């Protein structure tokens, strides 16, 4: 009984980990502060360029 229970626990834990990996991620991917600043400067430049032209 104990051996069977222990094996079942291990199999359930491994199955749970595998399904968690396949599940969609609800948390957005991290973007570093430098990358956010770079993106912000690029969008500012893109926004001001058409107005000047």
mmJSON file of the N, C-alpha and C atoms, coordinates in Angstrom:
{"data_MODEL":{"atom_site":{
"group_PDB":["ATOM","ATOM","ATOM","ATOM","ATOM","ATOM","ATOM","ATOM","ATOM","ATOM","ATOM","ATOM","ATOM","ATOM","ATOM","ATOM","ATOM","ATOM","ATOM","ATOM","ATOM","ATOM","ATOM","ATOM","ATOM","ATOM","ATOM","ATOM","ATOM","ATOM","ATOM","ATOM","ATOM","ATOM","ATOM","ATOM","ATOM","ATOM","ATOM","ATOM","ATOM","ATOM","ATOM","ATOM","ATOM","ATOM","ATOM","ATOM","ATOM","ATOM","ATOM","ATOM","ATOM","ATOM","ATOM","ATOM","ATOM","ATOM","ATOM","ATOM","ATOM","ATOM","ATOM","ATOM","ATOM","ATOM","ATOM","ATOM","ATOM","ATOM","ATOM","ATOM","ATOM","ATOM","ATOM","ATOM","ATOM","ATOM","ATOM","ATOM","ATOM","ATOM","ATOM","ATOM","ATOM","ATOM","ATOM","ATOM","ATOM","ATOM","ATOM","ATOM","ATOM","ATOM","ATOM","ATOM","ATOM","ATOM","ATOM","ATOM","ATOM","ATOM","ATOM","ATOM","ATOM","ATOM","ATOM","ATOM","ATOM","ATOM","ATOM","ATOM","ATOM","ATOM","ATOM","ATOM","ATOM","ATOM","ATOM","ATOM","ATOM","ATOM","ATOM","ATOM","ATOM","ATOM","ATOM","ATOM","ATOM","ATOM","ATOM","ATOM","ATOM","ATOM","ATOM","ATOM","ATOM","ATOM","ATOM","ATOM","ATOM","ATOM","ATOM","ATOM","ATOM","ATOM","ATOM","ATOM","ATOM","ATOM","ATOM","ATOM","ATOM","ATOM","ATOM","ATOM","ATOM","ATOM","ATOM"],
"id":[1,2,3,4,5,6,7,8,9,10,11,12,13,14,15,16,17,18,19,20,21,22,23,24,25,26,27,28,29,30,31,32,33,34,35,36,37,38,39,40,41,42,43,44,45,46,47,48,49,50,51,52,53,54,55,56,57,58,59,60,61,62,63,64,65,66,67,68,69,70,71,72,73,74,75,76,77,78,79,80,81,82,83,84,85,86,87,88,89,90,91,92,93,94,95,96,97,98,99,100,101,102,103,104,105,106,107,108,109,110,111,112,113,114,115,116,117,118,119,120,121,122,123,124,125,126,127,128,129,130,131,132,133,134,135,136,137,138,139,140,141,142,143,144,145,146,147,148,149,150,151,152,153,154,155,156,157,158,159],
"type_symbol":["N","C","C","N","C","C","N","C","C","N","C","C","N","C","C","N","C","C","N","C","C","N","C","C","N","C","C","N","C","C","N","C","C","N","C","C","N","C","C","N","C","C","N","C","C","N","C","C","N","C","C","N","C","C","N","C","C","N","C","C","N","C","C","N","C","C","N","C","C","N","C","C","N","C","C","N","C","C","N","C","C","N","C","C","N","C","C","N","C","C","N","C","C","N","C","C","N","C","C","N","C","C","N","C","C","N","C","C","N","C","C","N","C","C","N","C","C","N","C","C","N","C","C","N","C","C","N","C","C","N","C","C","N","C","C","N","C","C","N","C","C","N","C","C","N","C","C","N","C","C","N","C","C","N","C","C","N","C","C"],
"label_atom_id":["N","CA","C","N","CA","C","N","CA","C","N","CA","C","N","CA","C","N","CA","C","N","CA","C","N","CA","C","N","CA","C","N","CA","C","N","CA","C","N","CA","C","N","CA","C","N","CA","C","N","CA","C","N","CA","C","N","CA","C","N","CA","C","N","CA","C","N","CA","C","N","CA","C","N","CA","C","N","CA","C","N","CA","C","N","CA","C","N","CA","C","N","CA","C","N","CA","C","N","CA","C","N","CA","C","N","CA","C","N","CA","C","N","CA","C","N","CA","C","N","CA","C","N","CA","C","N","CA","C","N","CA","C","N","CA","C","N","CA","C","N","CA","C","N","CA","C","N","CA","C","N","CA","C","N","CA","C","N","CA","C","N","CA","C","N","CA","C","N","CA","C","N","CA","C","N","CA","C","N","CA","C","N","CA","C"],
"label_alt_id":[null,null,null,null,null,null,null,null,null,null,null,null,null,null,null,null,null,null,null,null,null,null,null,null,null,null,null,null,null,null,null,null,null,null,null,null,null,null,null,null,null,null,null,null,null,null,null,null,null,null,null,null,null,null,null,null,null,null,null,null,null,null,null,null,null,null,null,null,null,null,null,null,null,null,null,null,null,null,null,null,null,null,null,null,null,null,null,null,null,null,null,null,null,null,null,null,null,null,null,null,null,null,null,null,null,null,null,null,null,null,null,null,null,null,null,null,null,null,null,null,null,null,null,null,null,null,null,null,null,null,null,null,null,null,null,null,null,null,null,null,null,null,null,null,null,null,null,null,null,null,null,null,null,null,null,null,null,null,null],
"label_comp_id":["UNK","UNK","UNK","UNK","UNK","UNK","UNK","UNK","UNK","UNK","UNK","UNK","UNK","UNK","UNK","UNK","UNK","UNK","UNK","UNK","UNK","UNK","UNK","UNK","UNK","UNK","UNK","UNK","UNK","UNK","UNK","UNK","UNK","UNK","UNK","UNK","UNK","UNK","UNK","UNK","UNK","UNK","UNK","UNK","UNK","UNK","UNK","UNK","UNK","UNK","UNK","UNK","UNK","UNK","UNK","UNK","UNK","UNK","UNK","UNK","UNK","UNK","UNK","UNK","UNK","UNK","UNK","UNK","UNK","UNK","UNK","UNK","UNK","UNK","UNK","UNK","UNK","UNK","UNK","UNK","UNK","UNK","UNK","UNK","UNK","UNK","UNK","UNK","UNK","UNK","UNK","UNK","UNK","UNK","UNK","UNK","UNK","UNK","UNK","UNK","UNK","UNK","UNK","UNK","UNK","UNK","UNK","UNK","UNK","UNK","UNK","UNK","UNK","UNK","UNK","UNK","UNK","UNK","UNK","UNK","UNK","UNK","UNK","UNK","UNK","UNK","UNK","UNK","UNK","UNK","UNK","UNK","UNK","UNK","UNK","UNK","UNK","UNK","UNK","UNK","UNK","UNK","UNK","UNK","UNK","UNK","UNK","UNK","UNK","UNK","UNK","UNK","UNK","UNK","UNK","UNK","UNK","UNK","UNK"],
"label_asym_id":["A","A","A","A","A","A","A","A","A","A","A","A","A","A","A","A","A","A","A","A","A","A","A","A","A","A","A","A","A","A","A","A","A","A","A","A","A","A","A","A","A","A","A","A","A","A","A","A","A","A","A","A","A","A","A","A","A","A","A","A","A","A","A","A","A","A","A","A","A","A","A","A","A","A","A","A","A","A","A","A","A","A","A","A","A","A","A","A","A","A","A","A","A","A","A","A","A","A","A","A","A","A","A","A","A","A","A","A","A","A","A","A","A","A","A","A","A","A","A","A","A","A","A","A","A","A","A","A","A","A","A","A","A","A","A","A","A","A","A","A","A","A","A","A","A","A","A","A","A","A","A","A","A","A","A","A","A","A","A"],
"label_entity_id":["1","1","1","1","1","1","1","1","1","1","1","1","1","1","1","1","1","1","1","1","1","1","1","1","1","1","1","1","1","1","1","1","1","1","1","1","1","1","1","1","1","1","1","1","1","1","1","1","1","1","1","1","1","1","1","1","1","1","1","1","1","1","1","1","1","1","1","1","1","1","1","1","1","1","1","1","1","1","1","1","1","1","1","1","1","1","1","1","1","1","1","1","1","1","1","1","1","1","1","1","1","1","1","1","1","1","1","1","1","1","1","1","1","1","1","1","1","1","1","1","1","1","1","1","1","1","1","1","1","1","1","1","1","1","1","1","1","1","1","1","1","1","1","1","1","1","1","1","1","1","1","1","1","1","1","1","1","1","1"],
"label_seq_id":[1,1,1,2,2,2,3,3,3,4,4,4,5,5,5,6,6,6,7,7,7,8,8,8,9,9,9,10,10,10,11,11,11,12,12,12,13,13,13,14,14,14,15,15,15,16,16,16,17,17,17,18,18,18,19,19,19,20,20,20,21,21,21,22,22,22,23,23,23,24,24,24,25,25,25,26,26,26,27,27,27,28,28,28,29,29,29,30,30,30,31,31,31,32,32,32,33,33,33,34,34,34,35,35,35,36,36,36,37,37,37,38,38,38,39,39,39,40,40,40,41,41,41,42,42,42,43,43,43,44,44,44,45,45,45,46,46,46,47,47,47,48,48,48,49,49,49,50,50,50,51,51,51,52,52,52,53,53,53],
"pdbx_PDB_ins_code":[null,null,null,null,null,null,null,null,null,null,null,null,null,null,null,null,null,null,null,null,null,null,null,null,null,null,null,null,null,null,null,null,null,null,null,null,null,null,null,null,null,null,null,null,null,null,null,null,null,null,null,null,null,null,null,null,null,null,null,null,null,null,null,null,null,null,null,null,null,null,null,null,null,null,null,null,null,null,null,null,null,null,null,null,null,null,null,null,null,null,null,null,null,null,null,null,null,null,null,null,null,null,null,null,null,null,null,null,null,null,null,null,null,null,null,null,null,null,null,null,null,null,null,null,null,null,null,null,null,null,null,null,null,null,null,null,null,null,null,null,null,null,null,null,null,null,null,null,null,null,null,null,null,null,null,null,null,null,null],
"Cartn_x":[0.832,0.0,0.871,1.834,2.649,3.485,4.038,4.849,3.992,2.798,1.897,1.491,1.218,0.819,1.949,3.161,4.306,4.535,4.421,4.604,3.508,2.259,1.156,1.353,1.864,2.128,3.164,4.239,5.28,4.731,3.937,3.38,2.42,1.609,0.688,1.439,2.515,3.301,3.956,4.5,5.133,4.1,2.929,1.875,1.424,1.335,0.918,1.939,3.235,4.283,4.246,4.026,3.984,2.8,1.65,0.479,0.64,1.345,1.576,2.483,3.441,4.322,3.551,2.58,1.813,0.718,0.346,-0.731,-0.286,-1.216,-0.843,-0.386,0.546,1.098,0.198,-0.215,-1.07,-0.244,1.015,1.879,2.602,2.596,3.307,4.818,5.496,6.944,7.615,8.67,9.367,10.163,10.074,10.856,11.706,13.008,13.914,13.671,14.149,13.958,14.609,15.802,16.514,15.722,15.163,14.368,13.09,12.464,11.264,11.6,12.74,13.158,13.449,14.085,14.408,13.124,12.147,10.873,10.14,10.194,9.517,10.144,11.482,12.15,11.866,11.784,11.462,10.045,9.095,7.725,7.613,8.387,8.383,8.933,10.003,10.597,9.643,8.969,8.035,6.832,6.429,5.28,5.619,6.853,7.224,7.669,8.163,8.666,7.565,6.401,5.372,4.83,4.81,4.288,5.209,6.514,7.462,7.495,7.231,7.345,6.178],
"Cartn_y":[-1.19,0.0,1.247,1.347,2.546,2.761,1.677,1.792,2.281,1.725,2.125,3.584,3.994,5.378,6.343,5.989,6.854,6.995,5.9,5.945,6.783,6.612,7.403,8.886,9.226,10.631,11.218,10.443,10.922,11.113,10.155,10.256,11.442,11.663,12.798,14.123,14.19,15.426,15.723,14.69,14.899,15.308,14.71,15.069,16.505,16.912,18.278,19.288,18.985,19.874,19.966,18.832,18.824,19.631,19.493,20.242,21.732,22.069,23.479,24.118,23.366,23.897,24.168,23.312,23.457,24.507,24.866,25.833,27.213,28.023,29.365,30.23,31.075,31.941,33.165,33.438,34.589,35.838,35.639,36.752,37.262,38.566,39.075,38.931,38.84,38.668,39.938,39.789,40.922,41.67,42.995,43.851,44.741,44.735,45.485,46.986,47.718,49.16,49.829,49.357,49.92,49.687,48.493,48.197,49.035,49.251,50.101,51.523,52.029,53.386,53.479,52.447,52.416,52.412,51.596,51.544,52.877,53.504,54.785,55.853,55.861,56.856,56.607,55.339,55.022,55.469,55.283,55.694,57.218,57.897,59.363,59.88,59.264,59.679,59.4,58.276,57.917,58.856,59.308,60.195,61.611,62.064,63.417,63.513,62.436,62.462,62.781,62.156,62.471,63.901,64.428,65.784,66.82,66.575,67.504,67.423,66.265,66.06,66.595],
"Cartn_z":[0.0,0.0,0.0,0.893,0.98,-0.279,-0.802,-2.02,-3.18,-3.29,-4.368,-4.218,-2.984,-2.726,-3.078,-2.71,-2.982,-4.488,-5.209,-6.664,-7.309,-6.832,-7.376,-7.107,-5.922,-5.607,-6.55,-6.816,-7.73,-9.142,-9.595,-10.943,-11.058,-10.037,-10.059,-10.05,-9.252,-9.181,-10.527,-11.159,-12.464,-13.515,-13.473,-14.422,-14.201,-12.951,-12.632,-13.154,-12.975,-13.474,-14.992,-15.658,-17.117,-17.637,-17.01,-17.47,-17.174,-16.098,-15.779,-16.823,-17.331,-18.371,-19.658,-19.964,-21.205,-21.095,-19.879,-19.69,-20.169,-20.668,-21.122,-19.959,-20.212,-19.165,-19.003,-17.787,-17.539,-17.246,-16.909,-16.548,-17.797,-18.053,-19.234,-19.073,-20.204,-20.18,-19.665,-18.874,-18.279,-19.331,-19.314,-20.201,-19.315,-19.547,-18.682,-18.816,-17.833,-17.796,-18.994,-19.382,-20.532,-21.82,-21.962,-23.156,-23.197,-22.037,-22.009,-22.413,-21.935,-22.292,-23.786,-24.32,-25.749,-26.58,-26.192,-26.91,-26.816,-25.646,-25.477,-26.355,-26.437,-27.271,-28.752,-29.137,-30.533,-30.883,-29.976,-30.266,-30.293,-29.442,-29.471,-30.789,-31.263,-32.531,-33.688,-33.642,-34.698,-34.683,-33.518,-33.412,-33.893,-33.654,-34.034,-35.499,-36.068,-37.441,-38.467,-38.435,-39.438,-39.295,-38.079,-37.89,-38.534,-38.518,-39.095,-40.611,-41.167,-42.614,-43.384],
"occupancy":[1.0,1.0,1.0,1.0,1.0,1.0,1.0,1.0,1.0,1.0,1.0,1.0,1.0,1.0,1.0,1.0,1.0,1.0,1.0,1.0,1.0,1.0,1.0,1.0,1.0,1.0,1.0,1.0,1.0,1.0,1.0,1.0,1.0,1.0,1.0,1.0,1.0,1.0,1.0,1.0,1.0,1.0,1.0,1.0,1.0,1.0,1.0,1.0,1.0,1.0,1.0,1.0,1.0,1.0,1.0,1.0,1.0,1.0,1.0,1.0,1.0,1.0,1.0,1.0,1.0,1.0,1.0,1.0,1.0,1.0,1.0,1.0,1.0,1.0,1.0,1.0,1.0,1.0,1.0,1.0,1.0,1.0,1.0,1.0,1.0,1.0,1.0,1.0,1.0,1.0,1.0,1.0,1.0,1.0,1.0,1.0,1.0,1.0,1.0,1.0,1.0,1.0,1.0,1.0,1.0,1.0,1.0,1.0,1.0,1.0,1.0,1.0,1.0,1.0,1.0,1.0,1.0,1.0,1.0,1.0,1.0,1.0,1.0,1.0,1.0,1.0,1.0,1.0,1.0,1.0,1.0,1.0,1.0,1.0,1.0,1.0,1.0,1.0,1.0,1.0,1.0,1.0,1.0,1.0,1.0,1.0,1.0,1.0,1.0,1.0,1.0,1.0,1.0,1.0,1.0,1.0,1.0,1.0,1.0],
"B_iso_or_equiv":[0.0,0.0,0.0,0.0,0.0,0.0,0.0,0.0,0.0,0.0,0.0,0.0,0.0,0.0,0.0,0.0,0.0,0.0,0.0,0.0,0.0,0.0,0.0,0.0,0.0,0.0,0.0,0.0,0.0,0.0,0.0,0.0,0.0,0.0,0.0,0.0,0.0,0.0,0.0,0.0,0.0,0.0,0.0,0.0,0.0,0.0,0.0,0.0,0.0,0.0,0.0,0.0,0.0,0.0,0.0,0.0,0.0,0.0,0.0,0.0,0.0,0.0,0.0,0.0,0.0,0.0,0.0,0.0,0.0,0.0,0.0,0.0,0.0,0.0,0.0,0.0,0.0,0.0,0.0,0.0,0.0,0.0,0.0,0.0,0.0,0.0,0.0,0.0,0.0,0.0,0.0,0.0,0.0,0.0,0.0,0.0,0.0,0.0,0.0,0.0,0.0,0.0,0.0,0.0,0.0,0.0,0.0,0.0,0.0,0.0,0.0,0.0,0.0,0.0,0.0,0.0,0.0,0.0,0.0,0.0,0.0,0.0,0.0,0.0,0.0,0.0,0.0,0.0,0.0,0.0,0.0,0.0,0.0,0.0,0.0,0.0,0.0,0.0,0.0,0.0,0.0,0.0,0.0,0.0,0.0,0.0,0.0,0.0,0.0,0.0,0.0,0.0,0.0,0.0,0.0,0.0,0.0,0.0,0.0],
"pdbx_formal_charge":[null,null,null,null,null,null,null,null,null,null,null,null,null,null,null,null,null,null,null,null,null,null,null,null,null,null,null,null,null,null,null,null,null,null,null,null,null,null,null,null,null,null,null,null,null,null,null,null,null,null,null,null,null,null,null,null,null,null,null,null,null,null,null,null,null,null,null,null,null,null,null,null,null,null,null,null,null,null,null,null,null,null,null,null,null,null,null,null,null,null,null,null,null,null,null,null,null,null,null,null,null,null,null,null,null,null,null,null,null,null,null,null,null,null,null,null,null,null,null,null,null,null,null,null,null,null,null,null,null,null,null,null,null,null,null,null,null,null,null,null,null,null,null,null,null,null,null,null,null,null,null,null,null,null,null,null,null,null,null],
"auth_seq_id":[1,1,1,2,2,2,3,3,3,4,4,4,5,5,5,6,6,6,7,7,7,8,8,8,9,9,9,10,10,10,11,11,11,12,12,12,13,13,13,14,14,14,15,15,15,16,16,16,17,17,17,18,18,18,19,19,19,20,20,20,21,21,21,22,22,22,23,23,23,24,24,24,25,25,25,26,26,26,27,27,27,28,28,28,29,29,29,30,30,30,31,31,31,32,32,32,33,33,33,34,34,34,35,35,35,36,36,36,37,37,37,38,38,38,39,39,39,40,40,40,41,41,41,42,42,42,43,43,43,44,44,44,45,45,45,46,46,46,47,47,47,48,48,48,49,49,49,50,50,50,51,51,51,52,52,52,53,53,53],
"auth_comp_id":["UNK","UNK","UNK","UNK","UNK","UNK","UNK","UNK","UNK","UNK","UNK","UNK","UNK","UNK","UNK","UNK","UNK","UNK","UNK","UNK","UNK","UNK","UNK","UNK","UNK","UNK","UNK","UNK","UNK","UNK","UNK","UNK","UNK","UNK","UNK","UNK","UNK","UNK","UNK","UNK","UNK","UNK","UNK","UNK","UNK","UNK","UNK","UNK","UNK","UNK","UNK","UNK","UNK","UNK","UNK","UNK","UNK","UNK","UNK","UNK","UNK","UNK","UNK","UNK","UNK","UNK","UNK","UNK","UNK","UNK","UNK","UNK","UNK","UNK","UNK","UNK","UNK","UNK","UNK","UNK","UNK","UNK","UNK","UNK","UNK","UNK","UNK","UNK","UNK","UNK","UNK","UNK","UNK","UNK","UNK","UNK","UNK","UNK","UNK","UNK","UNK","UNK","UNK","UNK","UNK","UNK","UNK","UNK","UNK","UNK","UNK","UNK","UNK","UNK","UNK","UNK","UNK","UNK","UNK","UNK","UNK","UNK","UNK","UNK","UNK","UNK","UNK","UNK","UNK","UNK","UNK","UNK","UNK","UNK","UNK","UNK","UNK","UNK","UNK","UNK","UNK","UNK","UNK","UNK","UNK","UNK","UNK","UNK","UNK","UNK","UNK","UNK","UNK","UNK","UNK","UNK","UNK","UNK","UNK"],
"auth_asym_id":["A","A","A","A","A","A","A","A","A","A","A","A","A","A","A","A","A","A","A","A","A","A","A","A","A","A","A","A","A","A","A","A","A","A","A","A","A","A","A","A","A","A","A","A","A","A","A","A","A","A","A","A","A","A","A","A","A","A","A","A","A","A","A","A","A","A","A","A","A","A","A","A","A","A","A","A","A","A","A","A","A","A","A","A","A","A","A","A","A","A","A","A","A","A","A","A","A","A","A","A","A","A","A","A","A","A","A","A","A","A","A","A","A","A","A","A","A","A","A","A","A","A","A","A","A","A","A","A","A","A","A","A","A","A","A","A","A","A","A","A","A","A","A","A","A","A","A","A","A","A","A","A","A","A","A","A","A","A","A"],
"auth_atom_id":["N","CA","C","N","CA","C","N","CA","C","N","CA","C","N","CA","C","N","CA","C","N","CA","C","N","CA","C","N","CA","C","N","CA","C","N","CA","C","N","CA","C","N","CA","C","N","CA","C","N","CA","C","N","CA","C","N","CA","C","N","CA","C","N","CA","C","N","CA","C","N","CA","C","N","CA","C","N","CA","C","N","CA","C","N","CA","C","N","CA","C","N","CA","C","N","CA","C","N","CA","C","N","CA","C","N","CA","C","N","CA","C","N","CA","C","N","CA","C","N","CA","C","N","CA","C","N","CA","C","N","CA","C","N","CA","C","N","CA","C","N","CA","C","N","CA","C","N","CA","C","N","CA","C","N","CA","C","N","CA","C","N","CA","C","N","CA","C","N","CA","C","N","CA","C","N","CA","C","N","CA","C","N","CA","C"],
"pdbx_PDB_model_num":[1,1,1,1,1,1,1,1,1,1,1,1,1,1,1,1,1,1,1,1,1,1,1,1,1,1,1,1,1,1,1,1,1,1,1,1,1,1,1,1,1,1,1,1,1,1,1,1,1,1,1,1,1,1,1,1,1,1,1,1,1,1,1,1,1,1,1,1,1,1,1,1,1,1,1,1,1,1,1,1,1,1,1,1,1,1,1,1,1,1,1,1,1,1,1,1,1,1,1,1,1,1,1,1,1,1,1,1,1,1,1,1,1,1,1,1,1,1,1,1,1,1,1,1,1,1,1,1,1,1,1,1,1,1,1,1,1,1,1,1,1,1,1,1,1,1,1,1,1,1,1,1,1,1,1,1,1,1,1]
}}}
